[in-house]
Amino acid sequence: QVQLVESGGGWVQAGGSLRLSCAASGLSLNWYSLAWFRQAPGRERDFVAAINCATGAAYYADSVKGRFTISRDNAKKTVYLEMNSLKPDDTAVYYCAAVRASGSTFVTTASRYRFWGQGTQVTVSS
């Protein structure tokens, strides 16, 4: 049974930092890409970043490029999202998701991800 469990969300002032963690179980990370999505109230679930857990290659949404960093620790079966220079627009529930890796291609469409965590709230105040 695959489980993805997010942690690390919270409240921070604009310009601050947070690190999210996604602990995976029930799957071998070497076969998967893991991604972070976020969803603000009344909005669609948007792609944030993804990482190919076998190669370490990463891909980012333009809105977070240069501010967020995705990384993984395969031994701990955990993926991280380091978020710096946070803005009020980053406020959302952040979700971890997993999909079978496909070479150098990254999936940015939420509906194509098979496994999801329960989400963790990030609130950035101005």
CYANA upper distance limits for C-alpha pairs under 8 A (distance plus 0.5 A):
  1 GLN  CA     25 SER  CA      8.16
  1 GLN  CA     26 GLY  CA      5.69
  2 VAL  CA     24 ALA  CA      7.85
  2 VAL  CA     25 SER  CA      6.10
  2 VAL  CA     26 GLY  CA      4.73
  2 VAL  CA     27 LEU  CA      6.59
  2 VAL  CA    115 PHE  CA      7.76
  3 GLN  CA     23 ALA  CA      8.46
  3 GLN  CA     24 ALA  CA      6.24
  3 GLN  CA     25 SER  CA      5.72
  3 GLN  CA     26 GLY  CA      6.88
  3 GLN  CA    115 PHE  CA      8.14
  3 GLN  CA    116 TRP  CA      8.18
  3 GLN  CA    117 GLY  CA      7.45
  4 LEU  CA     22 CYS  CA      6.71
  4 LEU  CA     23 ALA  CA      6.13
  4 LEU  CA     24 ALA  CA      5.16
  4 LEU  CA     25 SER  CA      7.14
  4 LEU  CA     96 CYS  CA      7.32
  4 LEU  CA     97 ALA  CA      7.86
  4 LEU  CA    115 PHE  CA      8.00
  4 LEU  CA    116 TRP  CA      6.71
  4 LEU  CA    117 GLY  CA      5.07
  4 LEU  CA    118 GLN  CA      8.16
  5 VAL  CA     21 SER  CA      8.45
  5 VAL  CA     22 CYS  CA      5.84
  5 VAL  CA     23 ALA  CA      5.66
  5 VAL  CA     24 ALA  CA      7.12
  5 VAL  CA     96 CYS  CA      8.20
  5 VAL  CA    117 GLY  CA      5.82
  5 VAL  CA    118 GLN  CA      7.23
  5 VAL  CA    119 GLY  CA      8.31
  6 GLU  CA     20 LEU  CA      7.46
  6 GLU  CA     21 SER  CA      5.99
  6 GLU  CA     22 CYS  CA      4.88
  6 GLU  CA     23 ALA  CA      7.00
  6 GLU  CA     95 TYR  CA      7.66
  6 GLU  CA     96 CYS  CA      7.14
  6 GLU  CA    117 GLY  CA      6.84
  6 GLU  CA    118 GLN  CA      7.51
  6 GLU  CA    119 GLY  CA      6.55
  6 GLU  CA    120 THR  CA      6.60
  7 SER  CA     20 LEU  CA      6.24
  7 SER  CA     21 SER  CA      5.74
  7 SER  CA     22 CYS  CA      7.05
  7 SER  CA    120 THR  CA      6.69
  8 GLY  CA     18 LEU  CA      7.65
  8 GLY  CA     19 ARG  CA      6.43
  8 GLY  CA     20 LEU  CA      5.00
  8 GLY  CA     21 SER  CA      6.61
  8 GLY  CA    120 THR  CA      7.81
  9 GLY  CA     18 LEU  CA      7.64
  9 GLY  CA     19 ARG  CA      8.01
  9 GLY  CA     20 LEU  CA      6.67
  9 GLY  CA    120 THR  CA      5.83
  9 GLY  CA    121 GLN  CA      5.76
  9 GLY  CA    122 VAL  CA      5.49
 10 GLY  CA     18 LEU  CA      8.37
 10 GLY  CA    120 THR  CA      8.46
 10 GLY  CA    121 GLN  CA      6.63
 10 GLY  CA    122 VAL  CA      5.53
 10 GLY  CA    123 THR  CA      6.65
 11 TRP  CA    122 VAL  CA      6.57
 11 TRP  CA    123 THR  CA      5.20
 11 TRP  CA    124 VAL  CA      6.42
 11 TRP  CA    125 SER  CA      8.03
 12 VAL  CA     16 GLY  CA      6.52
 12 VAL  CA     17 SER  CA      7.68
 12 VAL  CA     18 LEU  CA      8.16
 12 VAL  CA    122 VAL  CA      8.44
 12 VAL  CA    123 THR  CA      6.83
 12 VAL  CA    124 VAL  CA      5.53
 12 VAL  CA    125 SER  CA      6.89
 13 GLN  CA     86 LEU  CA      8.17
 13 GLN  CA    124 VAL  CA      5.84
 13 GLN  CA    125 SER  CA      5.30
 13 GLN  CA    126 SER  CA      6.66
 14 ALA  CA     85 SER  CA      7.47
 14 ALA  CA     86 LEU  CA      5.83
 14 ALA  CA     87 LYS  CA      5.50
 14 ALA  CA     88 PRO  CA      6.80
 14 ALA  CA    124 VAL  CA      6.20
 14 ALA  CA    125 SER  CA      6.15
 14 ALA  CA    126 SER  CA      5.79
 15 GLY  CA     84 ASN  CA      7.53
 15 GLY  CA     85 SER  CA      4.68
 15 GLY  CA     86 LEU  CA      5.37
 15 GLY  CA     87 LYS  CA      6.89
 16 GLY  CA     84 ASN  CA      6.65
 16 GLY  CA     85 SER  CA      6.02
 16 GLY  CA     86 LEU  CA      6.01
 17 SER  CA     82 GLU  CA      8.01
 17 SER  CA     83 MET  CA      5.89
 17 SER  CA     84 ASN  CA      4.93
 17 SER  CA     85 SER  CA      6.79
 17 SER  CA     86 LEU  CA      6.70
 18 LEU  CA     82 GLU  CA      6.71
 18 LEU  CA     83 MET  CA      5.75
 18 LEU  CA     84 ASN  CA      7.28
 19 ARG  CA     80 TYR  CA      7.29
 19 ARG  CA     81 LEU  CA      6.06
 19 ARG  CA     82 GLU  CA      4.93
 19 ARG  CA     83 MET  CA      6.42
 20 LEU  CA     80 TYR  CA      6.02
 20 LEU  CA     81 LEU  CA      5.49
 20 LEU  CA     82 GLU  CA      6.96
 20 LEU  CA     83 MET  CA      8.43
 21 SER  CA     78 THR  CA      7.14
 21 SER  CA     79 VAL  CA      6.31
 21 SER  CA     80 TYR  CA      5.03
 21 SER  CA     81 LEU  CA      7.00
 22 CYS  CA     78 THR  CA      5.88
 22 CYS  CA     79 VAL  CA      5.60
 22 CYS  CA     80 TYR  CA      6.75
 22 CYS  CA     96 CYS  CA      6.78
 23 ALA  CA     76 LYS  CA      8.29
 23 ALA  CA     77 LYS  CA      6.52
 23 ALA  CA     78 THR  CA      4.97
 23 ALA  CA     79 VAL  CA      7.17
 24 ALA  CA     77 LYS  CA      5.99
 24 ALA  CA     78 THR  CA      6.49
 25 SER  CA     77 LYS  CA      7.66
 28 SER  CA     32 TYR  CA      7.75
 29 LEU  CA     33 SER  CA      7.96
 29 LEU  CA     53 CYS  CA      6.25
 29 LEU  CA     54 ALA  CA      7.59
 29 LEU  CA     74 ASN  CA      7.00
 29 LEU  CA     77 LYS  CA      7.17
 30 ASN  CA     53 CYS  CA      5.95
 30 ASN  CA     54 ALA  CA      4.99
 30 ASN  CA     74 ASN  CA      8.18
 31 TRP  CA     53 CYS  CA      7.81
 31 TRP  CA     54 ALA  CA      7.29
 31 TRP  CA    100 ARG  CA      6.41
 31 TRP  CA    101 ALA  CA      6.30
 32 TYR  CA     52 ASN  CA      6.98
 32 TYR  CA     53 CYS  CA      6.57
 32 TYR  CA     54 ALA  CA      7.96
 32 TYR  CA     98 ALA  CA      6.93
 32 TYR  CA     99 VAL  CA      6.06
 32 TYR  CA    100 ARG  CA      4.83
 32 TYR  CA    101 ALA  CA      4.98
 33 SER  CA     50 ALA  CA      7.15
 33 SER  CA     51 ILE  CA      5.92
 33 SER  CA     52 ASN  CA      4.81
 33 SER  CA     53 CYS  CA      6.06
 33 SER  CA     98 ALA  CA      6.34
 33 SER  CA     99 VAL  CA      6.02
 33 SER  CA    100 ARG  CA      6.54
 33 SER  CA    101 ALA  CA      5.39
 33 SER  CA    106 PHE  CA      8.32
 34 LEU  CA     50 ALA  CA      6.08
 34 LEU  CA     51 ILE  CA      6.03
 34 LEU  CA     52 ASN  CA      7.18
 34 LEU  CA     53 CYS  CA      7.50
 34 LEU  CA     79 VAL  CA      7.81
 34 LEU  CA     96 CYS  CA      7.52
 34 LEU  CA     97 ALA  CA      6.14
 34 LEU  CA     98 ALA  CA      5.01
 34 LEU  CA     99 VAL  CA      7.03
 35 ALA  CA     47 PHE  CA      8.26
 35 ALA  CA     48 VAL  CA      7.88
 35 ALA  CA     49 ALA  CA      6.01
 35 ALA  CA     50 ALA  CA      4.42
 35 ALA  CA     51 ILE  CA      6.78
 35 ALA  CA     96 CYS  CA      6.23
 35 ALA  CA     97 ALA  CA      5.75
 35 ALA  CA     98 ALA  CA      6.84
 36 TRP  CA     47 PHE  CA      6.99
 36 TRP  CA     48 VAL  CA      5.89
 36 TRP  CA     49 ALA  CA      5.84
 36 TRP  CA     50 ALA  CA      6.80
 36 TRP  CA     81 LEU  CA      8.22
 36 TRP  CA     94 TYR  CA      7.18
 36 TRP  CA     95 TYR  CA      6.05
 36 TRP  CA     96 CYS  CA      5.21
 36 TRP  CA     97 ALA  CA      6.82
 37 PHE  CA     45 ARG  CA      6.80
 37 PHE  CA     46 ASP  CA      5.82
 37 PHE  CA     47 PHE  CA      4.97
 37 PHE  CA     48 VAL  CA      5.55
 37 PHE  CA     49 ALA  CA      7.66
 37 PHE  CA     94 TYR  CA      6.22
 37 PHE  CA     95 TYR  CA      5.62
 37 PHE  CA     96 CYS  CA      6.95
 37 PHE  CA     97 ALA  CA      8.04
 37 PHE  CA    110 ALA  CA      8.19
 38 ARG  CA     45 ARG  CA      5.97
 38 ARG  CA     46 ASP  CA      5.81
 38 ARG  CA     47 PHE  CA      7.11
 38 ARG  CA     48 VAL  CA      7.25
 38 ARG  CA     92 ALA  CA      6.27
 38 ARG  CA     93 VAL  CA      5.94
 38 ARG  CA     94 TYR  CA      4.78
 38 ARG  CA     95 TYR  CA      6.37
 39 GLN  CA     43 ARG  CA      6.72
 39 GLN  CA     44 GLU  CA      6.47
 39 GLN  CA     45 ARG  CA      4.93
 39 GLN  CA     46 ASP  CA      6.69
 39 GLN  CA     92 ALA  CA      5.68
 39 GLN  CA     93 VAL  CA      5.79
 39 GLN  CA     94 TYR  CA      7.07
 40 ALA  CA     44 GLU  CA      7.88
 40 ALA  CA     45 ARG  CA      8.06
 40 ALA  CA     91 THR  CA      7.16
 40 ALA  CA     92 ALA  CA      4.81
 40 ALA  CA     93 VAL  CA      6.85
 41 PRO  CA     92 ALA  CA      7.84
 45 ARG  CA    110 ALA  CA      7.47
 46 ASP  CA    110 ALA  CA      7.95
 47 PHE  CA     61 ALA  CA      7.03
 47 PHE  CA    108 THR  CA      6.08
 47 PHE  CA    109 THR  CA      7.54
 47 PHE  CA    110 ALA  CA      7.69
 48 VAL  CA     60 TYR  CA      6.48
 48 VAL  CA     61 ALA  CA      5.67
 48 VAL  CA     63 SER  CA      8.47
 48 VAL  CA     64 VAL  CA      7.43
 49 ALA  CA     58 ALA  CA      7.71
 49 ALA  CA     59 TYR  CA      6.06
 49 ALA  CA     60 TYR  CA      4.83
 49 ALA  CA     61 ALA  CA      6.58
 49 ALA  CA     70 ILE  CA      7.16
 50 ALA  CA     58 ALA  CA      6.09
 50 ALA  CA     59 TYR  CA      5.82
 50 ALA  CA     60 TYR  CA      7.12
 50 ALA  CA     70 ILE  CA      7.46
 50 ALA  CA    106 PHE  CA      7.49
 50 ALA  CA    107 VAL  CA      8.42
 51 ILE  CA     56 GLY  CA      6.51
 51 ILE  CA     57 ALA  CA      6.14
 51 ILE  CA     58 ALA  CA      4.82
 51 ILE  CA     59 TYR  CA      7.01
 51 ILE  CA     70 ILE  CA      7.21
 51 ILE  CA     71 SER  CA      7.46
 51 ILE  CA     72 ARG  CA      8.21
 52 ASN  CA     56 GLY  CA      5.74
 52 ASN  CA     57 ALA  CA      5.88
 52 ASN  CA     58 ALA  CA      6.93
 52 ASN  CA    101 ALA  CA      6.99
 53 CYS  CA     57 ALA  CA      8.17
 53 CYS  CA     72 ARG  CA      7.13
 53 CYS  CA     74 ASN  CA      7.62
 56 GLY  CA     71 SER  CA      7.77
 56 GLY  CA     72 ARG  CA      7.84
 57 ALA  CA    104 SER  CA      8.39
 58 ALA  CA     70 ILE  CA      7.46
 58 ALA  CA     71 SER  CA      8.48
 59 TYR  CA    106 PHE  CA      7.52
 60 TYR  CA     64 VAL  CA      7.19
 60 TYR  CA     65 LYS  CA      6.26
 61 ALA  CA     65 LYS  CA      6.71
 64 VAL  CA     68 PHE  CA      6.07
 67 ARG  CA     83 MET  CA      6.67
 67 ARG  CA     84 ASN  CA      5.67
 67 ARG  CA     85 SER  CA      6.62
 67 ARG  CA     86 LEU  CA      8.24
 68 PHE  CA     81 LEU  CA      7.20
 68 PHE  CA     82 GLU  CA      5.98
 68 PHE  CA     83 MET  CA      4.99
 68 PHE  CA     84 ASN  CA      6.51
 69 THR  CA     80 TYR  CA      8.48
 69 THR  CA     81 LEU  CA      6.16
 69 THR  CA     82 GLU  CA      5.53
 69 THR  CA     83 MET  CA      7.13
 70 ILE  CA     79 VAL  CA      7.72
 70 ILE  CA     80 TYR  CA      6.09
 70 ILE  CA     81 LEU  CA      5.08
 70 ILE  CA     82 GLU  CA      6.84
 71 SER  CA     79 VAL  CA      6.25
 71 SER  CA     80 TYR  CA      5.74
 71 SER  CA     81 LEU  CA      7.14
 72 ARG  CA     77 LYS  CA      8.06
 72 ARG  CA     78 THR  CA      6.28
 72 ARG  CA     79 VAL  CA      4.70
 72 ARG  CA     80 TYR  CA      6.46
 73 ASP  CA     77 LYS  CA      6.40
 73 ASP  CA     78 THR  CA      5.88
 73 ASP  CA     79 VAL  CA      6.82
 74 ASN  CA     78 THR  CA      6.88
 86 LEU  CA     90 ASP  CA      6.97
 86 LEU  CA    124 VAL  CA      7.26
 87 LYS  CA     91 THR  CA      8.07
 87 LYS  CA    124 VAL  CA      6.62
 87 LYS  CA    125 SER  CA      8.19
 87 LYS  CA    126 SER  CA      8.00
 88 PRO  CA    123 THR  CA      7.87
 88 PRO  CA    124 VAL  CA      5.20
 88 PRO  CA    125 SER  CA      6.10
 88 PRO  CA    126 SER  CA      6.50
 89 ASP  CA    124 VAL  CA      8.12
 90 ASP  CA    122 VAL  CA      8.08
 90 ASP  CA    123 THR  CA      7.99
 90 ASP  CA    124 VAL  CA      7.18
 91 THR  CA    121 GLN  CA      8.32
 91 THR  CA    122 VAL  CA      5.89
 91 THR  CA    123 THR  CA      5.10
 91 THR  CA    124 VAL  CA      5.91
 92 ALA  CA    121 GLN  CA      6.56
 92 ALA  CA    122 VAL  CA      6.02
 92 ALA  CA    123 THR  CA      7.12
 93 VAL  CA    119 GLY  CA      6.34
 93 VAL  CA    120 THR  CA      5.86
 93 VAL  CA    121 GLN  CA      4.81
 93 VAL  CA    122 VAL  CA      6.49
 94 TYR  CA    119 GLY  CA      5.76
 94 TYR  CA    120 THR  CA      5.77
 94 TYR  CA    121 GLN  CA      6.67
 94 TYR  CA    122 VAL  CA      7.46
 95 TYR  CA    116 TRP  CA      7.44
 95 TYR  CA    117 GLY  CA      6.39
 95 TYR  CA    118 GLN  CA      7.18
 95 TYR  CA    119 GLY  CA      4.89
 95 TYR  CA    120 THR  CA      7.13
 96 CYS  CA    116 TRP  CA      6.35
 96 CYS  CA    117 GLY  CA      5.84
 96 CYS  CA    118 GLN  CA      8.49
 96 CYS  CA    119 GLY  CA      7.47
 97 ALA  CA    113 TYR  CA      6.73
 97 ALA  CA    114 ARG  CA      7.88
 97 ALA  CA    115 PHE  CA      5.94
 97 ALA  CA    116 TRP  CA      4.93
 97 ALA  CA    117 GLY  CA      6.88
 98 ALA  CA    113 TYR  CA      6.31
 98 ALA  CA    114 ARG  CA      6.79
 98 ALA  CA    115 PHE  CA      5.69
 98 ALA  CA    116 TRP  CA      7.17
 99 VAL  CA    112 ARG  CA      7.89
 99 VAL  CA    113 TYR  CA      5.55
 99 VAL  CA    114 ARG  CA      6.35
 99 VAL  CA    115 PHE  CA      7.48
101 ALA  CA    105 THR  CA      8.34
101 ALA  CA    106 PHE  CA      8.34
102 SER  CA    106 PHE  CA      7.81
107 VAL  CA    112 ARG  CA      7.82
109 THR  CA    113 TYR  CA      7.97
